[in-house]
Amino acid sequence: MLDNHIDLSSVEFEEIVNMTDIFLTNIKENVNNASRINENKVASEDKI
């Protein structure tokens, strides 16, 4: 099994903040995409 732990002892705080920002931005984009997909699914089901 892969070890997904990152050794943060040598990482600067600003880098951690930047990584966290990117991580949260990716989550936000995934949620927005899922919401759009769901809206399209509901819209297509309404047409049936």
PDB file of N, CA, C and O in Angstrom:
ATOM      1  N   MET A   1       0.843  -1.191   0.000  1.00  0.00           N
ATOM      2  CA  MET A   1       0.000   0.000   0.000  1.00  0.00           C
ATOM      3  C   MET A   1       0.883   1.248   0.000  1.00  0.00           C
ATOM      4  O   MET A   1       1.906   1.296   0.683  1.00  0.00           O
ATOM      5  N   LEU A   2       0.482   2.243  -0.763  1.00  0.00           N
ATOM      6  CA  LEU A   2       1.287   3.460  -0.863  1.00  0.00           C
ATOM      7  C   LEU A   2       1.196   4.287   0.407  1.00  0.00           C
ATOM      8  O   LEU A   2       0.151   4.347   1.055  1.00  0.00           O
ATOM      9  N   ASP A   3       2.291   4.915   0.744  1.00  0.00           N
ATOM     10  CA  ASP A   3       2.324   5.802   1.909  1.00  0.00           C
ATOM     11  C   ASP A   3       2.029   7.214   1.430  1.00  0.00           C
ATOM     12  O   ASP A   3       2.849   7.827   0.746  1.00  0.00           O
ATOM     13  N   ASN A   4       0.864   7.727   1.786  1.00  0.00           N
ATOM     14  CA  ASN A   4       0.439   9.044   1.315  1.00  0.00           C
ATOM     15  C   ASN A   4       0.825  10.171   2.253  1.00  0.00           C
ATOM     16  O   ASN A   4       0.428  11.317   2.042  1.00  0.00           O
ATOM     17  N   HIS A   5       1.596   9.860   3.290  1.00  0.00           N
ATOM     18  CA  HIS A   5       1.978  10.905   4.235  1.00  0.00           C
ATOM     19  C   HIS A   5       3.050  11.802   3.640  1.00  0.00           C
ATOM     20  O   HIS A   5       3.970  11.330   2.972  1.00  0.00           O
ATOM     21  N   ILE A   6       2.924  13.089   3.885  1.00  0.00           N
ATOM     22  CA  ILE A   6       3.923  14.059   3.441  1.00  0.00           C
ATOM     23  C   ILE A   6       4.694  14.521   4.670  1.00  0.00           C
ATOM     24  O   ILE A   6       4.097  14.874   5.687  1.00  0.00           O
ATOM     25  N   ASP A   7       6.011  14.517   4.574  1.00  0.00           N
ATOM     26  CA  ASP A   7       6.837  15.013   5.679  1.00  0.00           C
ATOM     27  C   ASP A   7       6.828  16.536   5.634  1.00  0.00           C
ATOM     28  O   ASP A   7       7.464  17.150   4.777  1.00  0.00           O
ATOM     29  N   LEU A   8       6.095  17.136   6.573  1.00  0.00           N
ATOM     30  CA  LEU A   8       5.943  18.590   6.579  1.00  0.00           C
ATOM     31  C   LEU A   8       7.014  19.294   7.409  1.00  0.00           C
ATOM     32  O   LEU A   8       6.997  20.520   7.525  1.00  0.00           O
ATOM     33  N   SER A   9       7.939  18.540   7.980  1.00  0.00           N
ATOM     34  CA  SER A   9       8.941  19.159   8.857  1.00  0.00           C
ATOM     35  C   SER A   9       9.844  20.125   8.104  1.00  0.00           C
ATOM     36  O   SER A   9      10.347  21.086   8.686  1.00  0.00           O
ATOM     37  N   SER A  10      10.053  19.879   6.813  1.00  0.00           N
ATOM     38  CA  SER A  10      10.941  20.747   6.035  1.00  0.00           C
ATOM     39  C   SER A  10      10.168  21.712   5.136  1.00  0.00           C
ATOM     40  O   SER A  10      10.767  22.440   4.344  1.00  0.00           O
ATOM     41  N   VAL A  11       8.857  21.718   5.255  1.00  0.00           N
ATOM     42  CA  VAL A  11       8.029  22.561   4.394  1.00  0.00           C
ATOM     43  C   VAL A  11       7.725  23.873   5.111  1.00  0.00           C
ATOM     44  O   VAL A  11       7.346  23.889   6.282  1.00  0.00           O
ATOM     45  N   GLU A  12       7.898  24.958   4.387  1.00  0.00           N
ATOM     46  CA  GLU A  12       7.605  26.275   4.956  1.00  0.00           C
ATOM     47  C   GLU A  12       6.098  26.440   5.147  1.00  0.00           C
ATOM     48  O   GLU A  12       5.296  25.864   4.412  1.00  0.00           O
ATOM     49  N   PHE A  13       5.734  27.237   6.148  1.00  0.00           N
ATOM     50  CA  PHE A  13       4.319  27.461   6.450  1.00  0.00           C
ATOM     51  C   PHE A  13       3.569  28.001   5.236  1.00  0.00           C
ATOM     52  O   PHE A  13       2.446  27.579   4.957  1.00  0.00           O
ATOM     53  N   GLU A  14       4.187  28.932   4.517  1.00  0.00           N
ATOM     54  CA  GLU A  14       3.530  29.526   3.346  1.00  0.00           C
ATOM     55  C   GLU A  14       3.239  28.474   2.280  1.00  0.00           C
ATOM     56  O   GLU A  14       2.213  28.534   1.603  1.00  0.00           O
ATOM     57  N   GLU A  15       4.146  27.514   2.136  1.00  0.00           N
ATOM     58  CA  GLU A  15       3.918  26.428   1.181  1.00  0.00           C
ATOM     59  C   GLU A  15       2.723  25.580   1.604  1.00  0.00           C
ATOM     60  O   GLU A  15       1.925  25.158   0.767  1.00  0.00           O
ATOM     61  N   ILE A  16       2.604  25.334   2.906  1.00  0.00           N
ATOM     62  CA  ILE A  16       1.470  24.558   3.424  1.00  0.00           C
ATOM     63  C   ILE A  16       0.170  25.306   3.150  1.00  0.00           C
ATOM     64  O   ILE A  16      -0.828  24.709   2.746  1.00  0.00           O
ATOM     65  N   VAL A  17       0.190  26.621   3.373  1.00  0.00           N
ATOM     66  CA  VAL A  17      -0.995  27.441   3.096  1.00  0.00           C
ATOM     67  C   VAL A  17      -1.344  27.355   1.615  1.00  0.00           C
ATOM     68  O   VAL A  17      -2.514  27.199   1.265  1.00  0.00           O
ATOM     69  N   ASN A  18      -0.350  27.455   0.747  1.00  0.00           N
ATOM     70  CA  ASN A  18      -0.598  27.380  -0.698  1.00  0.00           C
ATOM     71  C   ASN A  18      -1.139  26.016  -1.107  1.00  0.00           C
ATOM     72  O   ASN A  18      -2.063  25.929  -1.916  1.00  0.00           O
ATOM     73  N   MET A  19      -0.565  24.945  -0.546  1.00  0.00           N
ATOM     74  CA  MET A  19      -1.051  23.595  -0.861  1.00  0.00           C
ATOM     75  C   MET A  19      -2.496  23.421  -0.389  1.00  0.00           C
ATOM     76  O   MET A  19      -3.319  22.813  -1.073  1.00  0.00           O
ATOM     77  N   THR A  20      -2.784  23.965   0.791  1.00  0.00           N
ATOM     78  CA  THR A  20      -4.142  23.874   1.337  1.00  0.00           C
ATOM     79  C   THR A  20      -5.118  24.642   0.462  1.00  0.00           C
ATOM     80  O   THR A  20      -6.231  24.179   0.210  1.00  0.00           O
ATOM     81  N   ASP A  21      -4.701  25.815  -0.001  1.00  0.00           N
ATOM     82  CA  ASP A  21      -5.550  26.629  -0.876  1.00  0.00           C
ATOM     83  C   ASP A  21      -5.851  25.895  -2.179  1.00  0.00           C
ATOM     84  O   ASP A  21      -6.990  25.887  -2.645  1.00  0.00           O
ATOM     85  N   ILE A  22      -4.832  25.285  -2.759  1.00  0.00           N
ATOM     86  CA  ILE A  22      -5.023  24.515  -3.997  1.00  0.00           C
ATOM     87  C   ILE A  22      -5.952  23.333  -3.745  1.00  0.00           C
ATOM     88  O   ILE A  22      -6.850  23.060  -4.542  1.00  0.00           O
ATOM     89  N   PHE A  23      -5.731  22.633  -2.635  1.00  0.00           N
ATOM     90  CA  PHE A  23      -6.554  21.484  -2.264  1.00  0.00           C
ATOM     91  C   PHE A  23      -8.023  21.888  -2.130  1.00  0.00           C
ATOM     92  O   PHE A  23      -8.909  21.220  -2.664  1.00  0.00           O
ATOM     93  N   LEU A  24      -8.276  22.995  -1.405  1.00  0.00           N
ATOM     94  CA  LEU A  24      -9.654  23.446  -1.197  1.00  0.00           C
ATOM     95  C   LEU A  24     -10.274  23.957  -2.494  1.00  0.00           C
ATOM     96  O   LEU A  24     -11.468  23.770  -2.729  1.00  0.00           O
ATOM     97  N   THR A  25      -9.469  24.600  -3.333  1.00  0.00           N
ATOM     98  CA  THR A  25      -9.961  25.064  -4.635  1.00  0.00           C
ATOM     99  C   THR A  25     -10.382  23.875  -5.487  1.00  0.00           C
ATOM    100  O   THR A  25     -11.412  23.925  -6.159  1.00  0.00           O
ATOM    101  N   ASN A  26      -9.591  22.806  -5.463  1.00  0.00           N
ATOM    102  CA  ASN A  26      -9.941  21.593  -6.217  1.00  0.00           C
ATOM    103  C   ASN A  26     -11.240  20.987  -5.708  1.00  0.00           C
ATOM    104  O   ASN A  26     -12.078  20.554  -6.498  1.00  0.00           O
ATOM    105  N   ILE A  27     -11.408  20.956  -4.395  1.00  0.00           N
ATOM    106  CA  ILE A  27     -12.652  20.431  -3.822  1.00  0.00           C
ATOM    107  C   ILE A  27     -13.834  21.286  -4.265  1.00  0.00           C
ATOM    108  O   ILE A  27     -14.880  20.761  -4.647  1.00  0.00           O
ATOM    109  N   LYS A  28     -13.663  22.607  -4.211  1.00  0.00           N
ATOM    110  CA  LYS A  28     -14.739  23.516  -4.608  1.00  0.00           C
ATOM    111  C   LYS A  28     -15.120  23.295  -6.074  1.00  0.00           C
ATOM    112  O   LYS A  28     -16.303  23.276  -6.415  1.00  0.00           O
ATOM    113  N   GLU A  29     -14.114  23.128  -6.939  1.00  0.00           N
ATOM    114  CA  GLU A  29     -14.382  22.873  -8.354  1.00  0.00           C
ATOM    115  C   GLU A  29     -15.093  21.540  -8.542  1.00  0.00           C
ATOM    116  O   GLU A  29     -15.998  21.435  -9.370  1.00  0.00           O
ATOM    117  N   ASN A  30     -14.695  20.517  -7.784  1.00  0.00           N
ATOM    118  CA  ASN A  30     -15.358  19.211  -7.872  1.00  0.00           C
ATOM    119  C   ASN A  30     -16.815  19.305  -7.441  1.00  0.00           C
ATOM    120  O   ASN A  30     -17.690  18.706  -8.067  1.00  0.00           O
ATOM    121  N   VAL A  31     -17.078  20.056  -6.375  1.00  0.00           N
ATOM    122  CA  VAL A  31     -18.451  20.231  -5.899  1.00  0.00           C
ATOM    123  C   VAL A  31     -19.273  20.977  -6.948  1.00  0.00           C
ATOM    124  O   VAL A  31     -20.412  20.604  -7.228  1.00  0.00           O
ATOM    125  N   ASN A  32     -18.696  22.030  -7.526  1.00  0.00           N
ATOM    126  CA  ASN A  32     -19.403  22.788  -8.561  1.00  0.00           C
ATOM    127  C   ASN A  32     -19.700  21.918  -9.774  1.00  0.00           C
ATOM    128  O   ASN A  32     -20.792  21.988 -10.337  1.00  0.00           O
ATOM    129  N   ASN A  33     -18.730  21.095 -10.180  1.00  0.00           N
ATOM    130  CA  ASN A  33     -18.941  20.199 -11.316  1.00  0.00           C
ATOM    131  C   ASN A  33     -20.023  19.170 -11.005  1.00  0.00           C
ATOM    132  O   ASN A  33     -20.878  18.895 -11.846  1.00  0.00           O
ATOM    133  N   ALA A  34     -19.988  18.607  -9.812  1.00  0.00           N
ATOM    134  CA  ALA A  34     -20.995  17.618  -9.420  1.00  0.00           C
ATOM    135  C   ALA A  34     -22.378  18.255  -9.389  1.00  0.00           C
ATOM    136  O   ALA A  34     -23.363  17.636  -9.790  1.00  0.00           O
ATOM    137  N   SER A  35     -22.447  19.492  -8.912  1.00  0.00           N
ATOM    138  CA  SER A  35     -23.719  20.206  -8.860  1.00  0.00           C
ATOM    139  C   SER A  35     -24.258  20.444 -10.270  1.00  0.00           C
ATOM    140  O   SER A  35     -25.450  20.276 -10.526  1.00  0.00           O
ATOM    141  N   ARG A  36     -23.363  20.839 -11.182  1.00  0.00           N
ATOM    142  CA  ARG A  36     -23.766  21.080 -12.573  1.00  0.00           C
ATOM    143  C   ARG A  36     -24.253  19.787 -13.220  1.00  0.00           C
ATOM    144  O   ARG A  36     -25.259  19.779 -13.929  1.00  0.00           O
ATOM    145  N   ILE A  37     -23.531  18.696 -12.970  1.00  0.00           N
ATOM    146  CA  ILE A  37     -23.922  17.393 -13.521  1.00  0.00           C
ATOM    147  C   ILE A  37     -25.298  17.005 -12.987  1.00  0.00           C
ATOM    148  O   ILE A  37     -26.150  16.523 -13.734  1.00  0.00           O
ATOM    149  N   ASN A  38     -25.508  17.220 -11.687  1.00  0.00           N
ATOM    150  CA  ASN A  38     -26.791  16.882 -11.080  1.00  0.00           C
ATOM    151  C   ASN A  38     -27.917  17.733 -11.663  1.00  0.00           C
ATOM    152  O   ASN A  38     -29.005  17.226 -11.935  1.00  0.00           O
ATOM    153  N   GLU A  39     -27.653  19.033 -11.857  1.00  0.00           N
ATOM    154  CA  GLU A  39     -28.667  19.918 -12.448  1.00  0.00           C
ATOM    155  C   GLU A  39     -29.022  19.464 -13.857  1.00  0.00           C
ATOM    156  O   GLU A  39     -30.192  19.461 -14.238  1.00  0.00           O
ATOM    157  N   ASN A  40     -27.999  19.077 -14.638  1.00  0.00           N
ATOM    158  CA  ASN A  40     -28.244  18.602 -16.001  1.00  0.00           C
ATOM    159  C   ASN A  40     -29.048  17.310 -15.984  1.00  0.00           C
ATOM    160  O   ASN A  40     -29.931  17.110 -16.818  1.00  0.00           O
ATOM    161  N   LYS A  41     -28.742  16.433 -15.031  1.00  0.00           N
ATOM    162  CA  LYS A  41     -29.459  15.161 -14.916  1.00  0.00           C
ATOM    163  C   LYS A  41     -30.927  15.419 -14.581  1.00  0.00           C
ATOM    164  O   LYS A  41     -31.821  14.823 -15.182  1.00  0.00           O
ATOM    165  N   VAL A  42     -31.168  16.311 -13.619  1.00  0.00           N
ATOM    166  CA  VAL A  42     -32.542  16.640 -13.229  1.00  0.00           C
ATOM    167  C   VAL A  42     -33.278  17.277 -14.398  1.00  0.00           C
ATOM    168  O   VAL A  42     -34.439  16.957 -14.654  1.00  0.00           O
ATOM    169  N   ALA A  43     -32.604  18.181 -15.109  1.00  0.00           N
ATOM    170  CA  ALA A  43     -33.224  18.853 -16.251  1.00  0.00           C
ATOM    171  C   ALA A  43     -33.582  17.847 -17.341  1.00  0.00           C
ATOM    172  O   ALA A  43     -34.651  17.946 -17.944  1.00  0.00           O
ATOM    173  N   SER A  44     -32.701  16.880 -17.601  1.00  0.00           N
ATOM    174  CA  SER A  44     -32.983  15.894 -18.644  1.00  0.00           C
ATOM    175  C   SER A  44     -34.090  14.936 -18.210  1.00  0.00           C
ATOM    176  O   SER A  44     -34.860  14.462 -19.045  1.00  0.00           O
ATOM    177  N   GLU A  45     -34.175  14.646 -16.908  1.00  0.00           N
ATOM    178  CA  GLU A  45     -35.247  13.781 -16.417  1.00  0.00           C
ATOM    179  C   GLU A  45     -36.594  14.495 -16.493  1.00  0.00           C
ATOM    180  O   GLU A  45     -37.626  13.860 -16.711  1.00  0.00           O
ATOM    181  N   ASP A  46     -36.582  15.815 -16.314  1.00  0.00           N
ATOM    182  CA  ASP A  46     -37.825  16.585 -16.398  1.00  0.00           C
ATOM    183  C   ASP A  46     -38.400  16.567 -17.807  1.00  0.00           C
ATOM    184  O   ASP A  46     -39.612  16.689 -17.984  1.00  0.00           O
ATOM    185  N   LYS A  47     -37.534  16.416 -18.818  1.00  0.00           N
ATOM    186  CA  LYS A  47     -37.987  16.423 -20.211  1.00  0.00           C
ATOM    187  C   LYS A  47     -38.670  15.119 -20.587  1.00  0.00           C
ATOM    188  O   LYS A  47     -39.444  15.067 -21.543  1.00  0.00           O
ATOM    189  N   ILE A  48     -38.382  14.071 -19.834  1.00  0.00           N
ATOM    190  CA  ILE A  48     -38.935  12.739 -20.171  1.00  0.00           C
ATOM    191  C   ILE A  48     -40.409  12.681 -19.798  1.00  0.00           C
ATOM    192  O   ILE A  48     -41.057  11.654 -19.999  1.00  0.00           O
TER     193      ILE A  48
END
